[in-house]
Amino acid sequence: MLLFISMFITDEQWEVLKPVLEVPKQSRYGRPPADARQVFEAILFILHTGIQWKFLPKPFPPKSTVHDYLKRWSQSESFRKLFARVIAQLFQSGRVDLDECFIDATFAAANRTLQMRYSLPSRQTRMAIGS
């Protein structure tokens, strides 16, 4: 087994994240659960480097395990809970000032000509051509 070195989060940061990301063991049979911190670090590594899943380095859990945890955490809204927890902690420590807030968004309306060119054919047209 290779030694795992945390690259992105400190022990102090993990203590904040751990209650949200820890996955309880579902059964006494089957494979033991992966270390949630290693899985989270693997996700951060992929996001940071932009590598493909199949090139995830050996110190991390297998790509299928990391992907399974990512899917589970996404479906259970764990990342939304993490974000809320981090923001609350920053607010309590005085590092967030709600008197000054910014929202950034981009909106670009599609060109009407392009909309018509690339839109799906109507139901009548599909029926007329027999699809």
Secondary structure as the mmCIF struct_conf table of DSSP 4:
data_model
#
loop_
_struct_conf.conf_type_id
_struct_conf.id
_struct_conf.beg_label_comp_id
_struct_conf.beg_label_asym_id
_struct_conf.beg_label_seq_id
_struct_conf.end_label_comp_id
_struct_conf.end_label_asym_id
_struct_conf.end_label_seq_id
HELX_LH_PP_P HELX_LH_PP_P1 LEU A 2 PHE A 4
BEND BEND1 MET A 7 PHE A 8
HELX_RH_AL_P HELX_RH_AL_P1 ASP A 11 LEU A 21
BEND BEND2 ARG A 28 ARG A 31
HELX_LH_PP_P HELX_LH_PP_P2 PRO A 32 ASP A 35
HELX_RH_AL_P HELX_RH_AL_P2 ALA A 36 THR A 49
HELX_RH_3T_P HELX_RH_3T_P1 TRP A 53 PHE A 55
TURN_TY1_P TURN_TY1_P1 LYS A 58 PRO A 59
BEND BEND3 PHE A 60 PHE A 60
HELX_LH_PP_P HELX_LH_PP_P3 PRO A 61 PRO A 62
HELX_RH_AL_P HELX_RH_AL_P3 LYS A 63 GLN A 75
TURN_TY1_P TURN_TY1_P2 SER A 76 GLU A 77
HELX_RH_AL_P HELX_RH_AL_P4 SER A 78 GLN A 92
TURN_TY1_P TURN_TY1_P3 SER A 93 GLY A 94
TURN_TY1_P TURN_TY1_P4 LEU A 98 ASP A 99
BEND BEND4 GLU A 100 GLU A 100
HELX_LH_PP_P HELX_LH_PP_P4 ALA A 109 ASN A 111
HELX_RH_AL_P HELX_RH_AL_P5 ARG A 112 TYR A 118
BEND BEND5 SER A 119 SER A 119
HELX_LH_PP_P HELX_LH_PP_P5 LEU A 120 SER A 122
HELX_RH_AL_P HELX_RH_AL_P6 ARG A 123 ILE A 129
TURN_TY1_P TURN_TY1_P5 GLY A 130 GLY A 130
#
